[in-house]
Amino acid sequence: SFRYTMDIDEDGNLYAQGYYRGQIKMINKILKGTGIIFVKFDNDGNLKWWRNMENPDGISSGIRVDKDGNVYAWGTFNEYIKISGQEYRSESGSDMYFIKFDKDGDLKFVKQFEGNNYLLVT
């Protein structure tokens, strides 16, 4: 499944997450395979940061930014997700992830919730 979500903060910065398959180029790095990418653009369209999450079969369901610039993203996965060197394996065949980044794109936490079917929260 393919799903792209975005949010805009009060300063006009755009935050997005989306699923990719194949090959994409981010600045000077080429990502191959499948996964979900998280990005922040300033209000002039300049890329401020990006993060990659390996995810062979996931759905990116939503992304929101709070007044302090913290970014919250969520979705589902069937097999595993891998972000910042940490791997999370599905417990039930379709788990939910909930991730927080700070305003600079530093990963603050990853939460995993076991499920028995897809949960799409928007």
Secondary structure, 3 states (H helix, E strand, C coil): CCCEEEEECCCCCEEEEEEEEEEEEECCEEEEEEEEEEEEECCCCCEEEEEEEECCCCEEEEEEECCCCCEEEEEEECCEEEECCEEEECCCCCEEEEEEECCCCCEEEEEEECCCCCCCCC
